[in-house]
Amino acid sequence: MTAQVDSPPLASSVSSVSSVGRQTIKKTRLQQVVVIVQLVGVTLTASLINGLVTIALPTITKDLELPSSLAFWPSSVSSLATASTLLLAGSIADTIGPRWVELVGSFSSGALMIGQGLAQNGEGLVVMRALQGVGLAFHLASSVSIITQLLPQGRGRNFAFSCIGLSQPLGFSLGLVVGGVLVDTIGWRAGWYIAGGITLFFAVIAVWTIPKNKTVQDESLLHNVRTKIDWLGAFLASAFMALLCYLLAIVSADPSRIKSVDSIVILCLAAIALPLFIISSHHRVKRNKVALIPNSLWRNTSFSSVCATVALSNAVLNSMELFASLFFQEVQYLSALQASIRILPSLIVGALLNLIIGLFVHKIRAVWIVTITSLLCAGSPLLMAVIQPSWPYWGNAFFAQILQPVSFDALFTVGLIVITDVFPDDTQALAGAVFNTSAQFGSALGLAVLQVISTVVTDQSGAAKESVTMPGAWRYLTMGGENEGEHVTAAIAAAPVSKICSWERSTGTKIITAFNVAWANGEESATYGDTHGATKTVLELRYGEFFKEVRLYSTMAGNTKCFSGWTGTTNMGRVVNIGYTKDLSYWTPPRLHSGLCVGFEAHINERESLLNRGGICLLEALEHVVIKMNYVSLPNAEINSVLVDDTIDENDGETPLEVHWTRTIELINEISTLKTSAEELGVTTTVLGKVFGISSEDNTNYTDTNQTSNSTSYSVKSSTTLSRFYEVPPGRKYRRTTVYFQSTFKVQFRPQYTLTTRLGHTVQWPEGPAQDAFGVASGNLHIRISDITNDAKVFPIDPPRYTENPLMD
C-alpha cells in the first residue's frame, strides 16, 4: 500500500456520471485556503464539544439532575447519530451536491450547540446532542467531496486531508483542556456558547466561499434523488450502525444488560440488517443499479485494511483519552484543570504529526507510516496499564500522552488518500462517509470495551474485597514492612471514628506498638498490640471532620521495617497525626481527596512487639454532605416598635369583608464548608423547626433547604410569611391599628451530618452540639381593632370588643 493508490476497476454499479455534474473548479489560492479553514473549523468545534462533554459530564449531571438512565447519553448519543447517518448523508451529497449538504450541516450544528448550552434538563440536552450528530454527519461527508473538487491530487490535497484529520483529535483534546478551565471558572455552558458561535461564523463564511454546483433542473434532480441513491442499502447500513452503536453504549454502562431481552432483540436485529445489506448490494449490482458500497470493494485489500485500521486506531485514541482523563481525576484526584494540563502533550504531538504527514506523505511509502506509528501508539496503553497512582507524571503518563495520538493522526491522512482513490470522482462524499463511519464505529467500540473492562474489574475487585473484609466502599491505606503477624481490623460500617489511641515506644527510633479506636456512636474497640512500657497518645477527631489527604510513614526497628505513623489534612484545615513522622524518609505521597476515617487496621508482630504494617480504614470518594440544622431554642429579641394606622373602607355589602394580613420574616443562616483538594463536595443544608414562638393561629413553621457545591462558604436568606384574616361585618367601618416590630435574634440549631460516598454508602454522625444562627426579623407584635360608626344600610352589628393579641413572648 502506497500513499497514492491507483484506482482499481470498479463494478458498474457505482455511478460513473454524477447526478449534478462535476466541474473542474479553478479558484484562487486564497479561496482554497479559506474553504479548508472553514471545513477544519466546523470539524474542530464539533470535536471540541465532545471533549467538553467528557471533562464536564460530572458537573452537567449534577446541574441538570440527569437520571442514571441518561447518565452516559450526553457523551455517546452524538457519535451514535453521526455513525448512523454518515452513509446516507454521503449519498445525498453526491447526488444533490456537497455545497447545500455542508451548509445545512454547519448551520444546524452551530445552532444546536447554542441550544445545548441553554438546556434546562437532561432530556433536552440528549435530544439536541443527537440532532447535532446528524448535522455533523452532513458536514463530515460533504467536506471530503468539497476538497476533492477544490484541489487536484497531490501535495495540496494531502495537506488539506491532514488538516481535516488534525481537527478531530485536536478539537477533542482542546475541549478537554478548555473544558477543564471553564468548569473550574465560569461554568460549562460558556463552552457551548463559544463553540456554537464559532461554528455559525464559519457557516456564514461557507455561504460565499464553498464552490457552487452546476445548476440542475428540478425534475432531473428529483429523478436522480430517486434513482441514484441506494435508499434500501442506506437504510440497512444506518440501521446496522445505529443498533450496534446503541448496543455498545448500553452494554458499556452496564455489562449485565447484554442478557436483557431488549439487548438480545437489538443484537438480533443488527445481525439481520448486515446480511440483508450485503444481499441488497449484490442484487443491485446484478441489475446494474447503484449500490451504496458494492461488495467488490471489500475485496480491495487497501480499502478493507484501511477501514479496519482506522476503526482500531480511533478506538485506541478515544478510549485512551477518556482513560487518561479519568485516571488523573478519579485515581490521582486532580482537578479538571490539572488533568487538562497533563493531556496537553497529546494535543501538541497530534497537531505537529498531522502537519508533517500532510507535507511529506507523498515521499514515504504508506505501509511504513502505518506500521511505525501503530507500533509506537501501542506503547501508550501499555505504559498506562502498569502505571501506579503514586508515580510522578514525568514517568509513564507523560510518554503515554506523547505516543497516544501518533497512529490515528498519521492514518487519517493516509486513509483518506487511499479511500478517495478507491472511489470514483463522483462519489467522493460517500468515500468520506465510509471513512468517517469506520472512525466513529471504532470510537464506539473502543469506549465500550474500555468501560466494560473497567466495570467488570471494579465489580470483581469490590467483590473480592468484601469477601475478606466488610461491605462498603472501603479503602485501606497501609504502610510498613512484610505481612507478618496477626492481621487485625477495627472498623464499623456506619459510624465515623471519633478517637484513636496509640501506644508509642522508643527503640532507637519511635514505633507504634498498640492502638484502639472509638467511634462517634459510642462504641470502642479492644486494644490491639503490646502496651507494656509504651506511652499513650490520643487523637480526637472533631464533629463532622473527614480527611482530604493522608500520608503514611514507616521506619526501621533494627532490621525490621515497621509502621511508625501517619498524618492527615482534614476538611476543617487541621493537620492531625498519629505516631512518629518527623524526619522520616519512608512515606507515601499524599493520597485520597476526601475520605472518612471509620477504623484502623494493622499486622501485629507479637514476637517483636511492634506493628509490622499499619494504617487507617477509610470510606473514600465522598460525593455529598447533608447537614440538618434542627431547631432548639426560641430567639432572643430586642424589640423596636413602629406604630402604623390602616383604615378599612366602608363595606355596604351583606358579605363579610376578608382582610388579609401578611408579613415576612427573614432568617439569614450562614454555613461554611471547605473544598477538597481535587473536587467540590455537594452540600445540602436543611433547617427544620418552628423558629418564632408566636401564637398558634399564625403560620410560622420554617423549613428551608438549600444546596451548594460551588463555593467555600455561602449565605442562605430564607423567608417565612405570617398570615391571618379578619371578617369585617357588613355596614361598619373599622380602623385597624397595627404595631410592627423589628428585632435582632439568635436561634440555636443542633446539626446532624450525613456523608454519602460516590458508591452510595452513607455514614452518619449522631446529633451534634447546638450551634447559633443570627439574623434580623420583622413582624407583628400587637393588633388593636376599634369601631367607627357610620350610617348602616343594613341592620347594625355591635362592634367587636377591643382585643390585644401578643405575637411574641
N, C-alpha and C positions, 0 to 999 in steps of 0.2 A: 504494500500500500504506500503510495507516494502522496505528497501534499496536494498535487494536482492530478486528478484521475480522469482518464478519457472516458467519455460517456459510453456505456455499453449499449448495444441494440436492445430496445425495449419492445414489449408487446404492443401491438397496435391499439390496445385498449386505452393506453394513455394518450389523450388527445394531442394531436400534433399541431393543431391550429387553435390559438387562443380565441375564446369567445368575444373578447374585447379587442383583440389585436394588440400586438406588442410593437412598439415603435422604437427605433434607435433614438435614444434621448441624449442629446449633446447639450450639456449645461455647463455653466461656468464653474470653475473650481470653488468659488465662494458658495454657490448654491449646493454643491455636493457636500461641502463641509457642514453647512447649516442643516441639511437634511439628516446627515449622520448624527450630528449633535442632538437634533430633535428626537430621533429614534432612541438614541442612547439615554437621553434624559428621561423619557417616559418609562423605559425599562428600569432605569436606576431608581426612580421614585417608587415604582411598584415593588421592587425588591426591598427598598428601604422600609416600606410599610411592613413587610414580612419580618424584618429584623426588629422593628419597633414592637410588633405583637409578641415576638419571642421574649424580649427583655422585659416588657411591661405587662405581661399576662397576669402575674400575681396581683398587681395593682388594679388592672382592669377588672379582674374577677371580683375584687372587693368593692370597687366603686360602683359597678353595675349589678352587684349581687347575683352573679351568674350561678345558676343551679349546677350541681355536679354533672347533670346530664349534658350540659352545654360547655363544660369546662375546657375541652380540647378543641371545640369547633372554631373559635376565632383564629387559631393558628393553622388549621388544616382545611377549612372549607374553601378558602380561596384557591389553593392548589388543586383541590378536588374539582372545582368548577372549571378551572383552566384546562386541566388534563382531559376533562370530559368533552370540551367544546373545541379544542385546537384543530382537530382534523376537519370538522365541519367548517370552521372559520377559514381554514386554508383553502378549501374547495370553493367557498363563496368568493374569497379574494381573487382566486384565479379566474373566476367566471365574470364578476362584475368589475374587477379592477381593484388593486390594493389601496388606492387613494381613499375611497369612501370607507372602506373597512377600517383603515388606520384612523381616520377622523372620528368615526363612531367609537372605536375602542379608546382613543385618547381622551375625548371629552367625557365619556361615561366614567372612565377610571378616575379622572380628576374630581368630578362632581361627587362620586360615591366615596372618595377618600374624605372629603369635607363632611359628607353626611355621617361617616363613621365617627368623626370627631365630635359630632353633635348627638350621637346616640345616647339615649337615656336608659336603655335596658339591653340585656344580653341578646334577646331575640332580634331586635332591630339591627344590632351590630353584626350578628351572624348573617342575616339576610343581605345586608349591604356588602359584606365581605364576599359572599357568593357571587353577587352581581358584578362586583369589581373583578373577580376571577374570570368571568365571561368577557368583560371588556379587555382584560389583559390578553386573553386568548386571541381576540381580534387583532390586537396590536402586534403580538409576537409573530403571528402567521403572516401578516402583511409586511412587516419590516424586512424580512428576508427577500421578498419579491421586489420591494422598492429598491433595495441595494443592488440586486442583480440587474434591474432596469437601469439604474443610475450609473453603475460602474462596470466596465468590462472585466473579464478575467485578468488576474494579475495582482500585483502588489497592493494597489489601491483597494480592490475588493477584499483581499485578505485582511488588510488593516481595518477596514470597516467591520468585518466579521469579528475581529479580535476586540474591537471597541464594544460591539454588542455583547460579546462574551464577557468582557470585563465588567459591564454594567450590572450584571446579575449578582455575582458574589460580592462585588464592591458595594452595591446598594444594600445587600443584606448585612454585610459587616458594618457598613456605615450606620445602618439602622440600629444595630446593637450598641454602637458607641453613642450615637446621638440619643437613642432611647434611654440609655443609662443616665446621661446628663439631664434630659428632660424629666424623667421620673423623679430624680432627686432634687429638681429645682421647680420649674413652673408647671409640671404636670404632663401626663401622657397625651392629652388631647391636642396640645400645641403641635406635636409631630404630624398629626393627620392634617391639620390646617396648612402647615408649611408644605408638606408633600403634595396635597391637593392643589394648592395654589401654583406650585411649580409645574405640575402636570398640565393644568389648564393653560398656563403660559406657553408651554411647548405645543399644546394642541392648537392654540391660536396661530403660532408660527407655522405649523404644518399646513394651514389653510392656504398660505401664499407660497410655500416652498416645495411641497411634495408635487412631483410631476403629475400632470393631468393625463388621464387615459384617453385614447381615441374615442370620439363620440360614436355611440352605437344606438340605432333606433330602438325604441322601447319594445316593439314586437320582437325584434331579434334578441334583445336582452332577456326578455321573459322566456323565449324559446330556449335559449342557452341555459338559463337557470333550471328549466325543467329537464333538459336532456343532457347537459354537460356535467351535472353534479350527481354523483352516486349517492342518492339520498338514503337508500336502504343500507349501503355499506357505511355511510357516515353515522346513521342511527345505531347500527350494531356495534361499530367501533366505539362510539361515545358511550353507549350503554355498558359495554365491557369495561372501559376505563373507569366510568363512574361507580359501577358496582364494586370493582376490585379496589379502587382507592378508598371507597367508603368502608369496605370490609377491613382494610388495613388500618383505617383510622379508629374504628370502634374496638378492634382487637388490641391495638396498641394501648388504648386507655384501660382495657380490662381483658387480659388474655382468656379468662374463663368464659367470655361471651362467645367464643368460637363454637361452644357446644350448644348455644341457644338456638331456638327454632328460626328466628329471623336471620341469624348469621348463616345458618345452613341453607336457607332459601336464597339468600343473596349469592352465596358461593355457587349454588346450582345454576342460578340464572346467568352468572358470569361464565360458567363452564359451558352453557348452551350458546351464549352470544358469540364466543370466539370461533367455534367451528362453523356457525352459521355465517359469520363474516367471511371466513375462508371459502366456504362453498359459494356464497354470493359473488365474491370476486372472480372465482373460477368460471361461473356461468356467464357473467358479464363479459369476460374476456372471450369466451367461445362465441358469443353473439356479437362480437366487435363493438361492444359498448364500453363507455368509460368506467373503469374501476377505481375506487379510491386509492388503494395500494395493490397493484397486481401481484399475485403470488410469486411471479417470476423474480420480482425484486429481492425477495428474501434469499434467493439462490446466489445473489451477488454478495460475495464474501465481504467486500469493502463496506457495503451498505449495512448488512446484518451485524458485522462485528463492531462498527461504529455505533450503531443504535444500542447494542448491549453494553459497550464500554462506557458510553455517555451515561446510561442509566446507573451503572455501578459507581462510576466516579462521582456523579451528583449525589448518590446515596451516601457515600463516604463523606463528602463535603458537608452536606446539610446535617447529617447526624453528628459529625464531629463538632460543628459549630454549636449545636444545641448542647452536646455533652460538655464542651468546654465552658459554656456559659453557666450551666447548672453546677459543674464541678467548682468553679470559682465562687459561686454564690451559695450553694447549698452544702458543699463539703468544707470549703475553706472559709465560709461565712464572710465573704467580701461583699461590699455594697455593689449595686448595679453599675455605678460609675467606675469603681475599681475593676470590676470584671470586664467592662468595656475597654478599658485601657490595656488590659492584658490580651485582648483579642486583636488589637491594632496591628501587630506584626503580620497576621494573615492577610489583612486588608492591603497592606503595603506590598507584600510579596505578590499577591494576586494581581494587583494593578500593574506592577513592573513586568511580570511574566506575560500578561496578555499583550502588552505593547511590544515586547521583544519577539514573541511568537508571530504577531501580525506582520512585523517588519522583515523577519528572516525565515518564515516558514517555507518560502519558495526555494530556499537554498539547502534545506535539510530534508532528508527522507522522513516522511511522516511516521513510519514504523519505529524509527529511533526516538522520535519525540514522544510518542505514546508509551513506548516501553520504559524509557528512562524516567519520565515523570510519574508513571504508575508505580515503579519500584520505590521512588523517593516518597511518594504520597503514602505508601503502605507503612512507612516508618512512623507516621503521625499517630494512628490509633494504637500501634504497639507501644509507643512512648507513654501515651495516656493510660494504657492498660496496666502498666506497672508502677505508675506514679503513686506516691504517698502524700496524704494531705499536709504533712509537716515539711515536705521538701520545698526548697525555695523555687520561685518562679523561673529563675535562670537555669534550672536543671532541665527536667523533661518538658515542662509546659511550654517554655519559650521555643524550643526546637520543634515541638509538635505543632505550634502555631505557624512556624515558618514553612514546614513541609505540607501542612494541611491542604492548601489550595492548588498545589502545582499540577496535579493530574487533570482536574476538570478545567482549570483555566487554560491549560495548553490544549486539551482535547476539544474545547468549544470551537476554537478557530479551525483546527484540523477537521473536526467532524462536519462543520458547516460547509467547508470546501468540498469534502467528499460527497455529502448528500446532495448539495446543489448541482454537482457534476453528474450525479446519477440520474436526477430528474431532468426532464426537458425544460426548455426556457419558459414554456407557457404554464408550468405547474410549480414555479418556484415558491409560491406561498404555501402550497401543500408540502413541499420539501422542508420549509421552515417549520411547518406544523408537526411533521413527523419527528424532526429533530427535537423540538421543544417538548413534544409528548413523551419521548424517551427520557428526557431530563426530568420532567415532572413526575413520571412514574417512578424513576429512580429515587427522587426525593421522598415520595410517599413510602416506598419500600424501605429505604434506609431508616427513616424516622420510626416506622412501625417496628422493624426488627430491634432497633435500639430500645424503644420503650417496652417492648415485650420482654427482652432480656433483663432490663432494669427492674421491671415489675416482678418477674419470676425470681430473680436473685434476691431482691429485697424481701419478698414473702418467705423464701427458704431461709434466709438469714434470720428473719424475725422469728420463724417457727423454731429454728434450732436454738436461738437464744432463750425463747420462752420455755423450751423443754428442759433447759438446765438451770434456769434462774427463776423468773417470775413474769407474769403478764405485764404488758405495758411497753411504752416507748423508752426502754432503759438504755443507758449508756454507762459503762464502767470506764472511768479514767484511772488507769493504774500506772505505777512506776516502781521499779525496784529490780531485784535480782531474779533468780530462777523461780519456777513454780514449785518451790519446796514448802513442806509443811502443810498444816490443815488449812483448807480454804473456808473462810467464814464470811457471811454476809449479814449485815443488819440493815434491812430496808423495809419500808412499808409502802404499799401501793398508793394510798390515798391521803397521805399526810406529809408535809414538809418537815425537814429536820429543824429543830429549834436550838439544839445544843450538842456540841461534840466535845467529849473529854478525851484527852490523850495523855499518856504517861511517857515521859522522855528520860533517857539515861545517857550519860556521857561515858563513852569507852574510847577516849581519844578523840572521837567525833560524836556528835549528838545524834541519837537514833530514837525512833518511836518503838516502844515495846508492847503497848496495850492501848485499847480505846473502848469507849462505849458511846452510845448515841441516845438522845432523847428527841421525841417528835412533838409537834405542836398540838396533837390530840391528847397529850399527857402520858403516852406510853414511853417506856425506856428499855433499852436493850441490856443484855448481860454485859459484863466487862470481859473482853477477849484479850488474851495475851498475859504477859508477866508484869505485874505492878510492883514487884519487890525491889526496893531501893530506887524507885523511879519518881520523878517529880510530875505531879498532875497539873495540867493546864486546861483551861476551859474556854471554848469559843461559843458565844451565843449569837445566833442569827436573829435579826430583828423581824418584827411582824411585817409580812409582805415582801421580804427580801429574797432575791434569787440572783444567780451568778450570770455575769456577762462573759467572763473568760476564766480559765483555770490553768495554772502551771504546776507541774508535778516535779518533785526533786528526789534524788536518791544519792547515797553516799556509800563509802566503803567502810565496813566494820571488820578490820583485819583483812582477810582475803575474800570476804563475802560482801557482795553488793546488796544493799538493803534500802528500804523506803525510809526517807528522812522527813518528808513533809510536803505541803502544797500551799500555794497562795491563790487567792481568787479575788476578782473585782466584781462587786455586786451592782445591781440596778440603782442602789442608793448612793453610789460613788464611793463606797467604803472598800478598802483593801483589807482582807482578812487572811490569816494564815494559821496553819497547824504545823507543829514540829519545827525543825531547824532548816532554814532555806538560805541563810546568808553565805555568800562566797562559794556556793557550790557550782561546779561546772556541769553536773549531770542534771539536765532539766528538759522538759518537753517545751516546745513553743506554745504560746497561748492558744487555747482551743475553746470551742463552744461559744457561740454568740449569745445564747441565753439558755439557762438550764436551772432547774430547781433541784436542790440537794435533798434527796429522800433517804439517804443511808450511807453506809461505809462498808468497804469490803477489803479483805486482806488475806495473805497467806502467812500463817503464824508458824514460825520455826521454834518449836518448844525446846529443841536441843540447844540452840544458841540464844534463846530468849530475845528474839527480835522479830520484826515483820520483814520477811523476805520481799514481799510485794504488798503495796497498799494503795488505796485510792478512794474515790467517792462514787456513789451511785447517783446518777442524775436522770431526770426527765428532761430531754433536750428539745430544742426547736419549739419554744413556746410560741403559740400563734395568737393568743388573745388573753387579756386580763379583764375580769369583771369585778368592779368594786361596788358593792351595795352599801349605801350610807343609810342606816336605819335610824329613824327619829328617836331621840332620847328625852330631851327636856324642852320646856317652854322658853320663849325668848325673854331676855331682859331688855325692856324697852324704856326709853326716855321719851315721854310724850310731849309733843309741841302742837297745841291745838290751834285750829283755824275755824272760825265760825262762818257759815255760808247760809244765806236765805234763798230758798227755792219756792216760788209761788206756782200753785197748780190752778189753771184757769177753770172758770165755771163750767160745770157739766150739766146740761139740761136733759140729758137722756135718761132712760129708765134702767140702763145697764151700768153697773159699777165700772168706773174707770180704773184700769190696772196701771199702777205707777211702778215702773221697774227701777230698781236702784242697783248699780253695778260699780265696783271699784276694784282696781287691780293691785295686787301685792306682788312685789318683785323680790326675788331672792337671788343673790349672786353667790355661787358656790365655786371655789377655785380648787382644782385638783391638779397635782403635779406628777408627771411621770418622766422617766428618763429613757431616751432611746438606747437600744442595744448598739453594739459596735458595728453590726452589719445590716440591721434592718429595723424597722419601726414596728413595735407591737401594737396591735389594736387594743384600745382601752375603752371599756364601756362603764359609765358611772350611772347608777340608778339611785335616786333619793326617794325614800318611801316614808310616809307618815303624815300626821296632822301637825302642820307647822305652827299655826297660831291657835291659842286656846280661846276662841271666841264662841259665841252662842251656837248651839247645835242646829238652829234653823238656817244658818248660813252655810253655803258651800265652801268649805275651807280645806278639803283634802288636797294634798300636794303630792303629785307624782311626776317625776321628770326623768327621762332617760336620754343621755347624750353619748355619742361615740366619737372618738378621735383617733387618728393614727399618724398625724402629720406634724405634731409639734411636741416639744418637751413639756410645755405647760399650757393650760387653757383656762378660760373663764366661762362659766355657764351662767347665763342670765335667764332665769325662769320666771314665769308669771302664774299667779293664781287669781281667779276672778271670784269675788264675793258678790252674791246677788240675792235680792229679795223683792217682793212686790206687795203693794198695799191696794185694797179696794176702797176707792173714794165713793161714798154713797151718792146717788143722784140728788141734784138740787142744792148742793153745797159747794162752797169754795174753801179750800184748805190752804194753809200755809205750812210748809214743812221746813223746819229749821234743822240743819244738819251740822254737826261739829266733826270735822275730819281731824286726823292726827297724822303726823309724820314722826317716825321714830327710827332709831338705830336698834339693832337687836343682835343677839348671839344665840344661835341654835346649836345644840350638840347632837352629833350623829355618831353612831357606832359602826365602823366599816367592817366589811367581810370580803376577803379576796378569794376569787376562784380563778385558777390558771388552767388554760386549755392548751395541750400540745398540738402540733401540726397533725399528728396521727389520731387526734380525737380524745386522748386520755385527759382526765381532769383531776386536779388536786385542789383541795380547799382548806384554807385556814379556818379555825374557829373564829367566832365574832371577836373583833379586836377591841382595844380601849376606845373610849369616847374621844371624838375629835370635834373641834369647834368650827362653825361656819358663821360668817358675819355678813350683814347686809343692811339695807335701808328699806323700811316698809311704809306704805301709806294705806290708810283705811278709814272706816267709820268708827267713831267712839260712842257718840250719843245721838239719839233721834228724838226730837220733840214734835208733836203734831197738835195744832190748835185750830179752832173753828172761827171763821169769819162768816156771819150770817148775811145772806142776800135774799132777795125775793125768790121764793121757791115756786116753780111751776108744777111741782108735784108735792105730795104730802111730805112736809119736812121730817127729816130723821134727826134724832138727837145726835149731837156730835160725840165722837169718841172721847173718853176721858184722857187726860194728859198721861202720857207714858214716857218712861225713860228707860232705854234698853242699853245697858253697858255691853260693849262688844269686846272688851279686853279686860282680863283680870288685872 
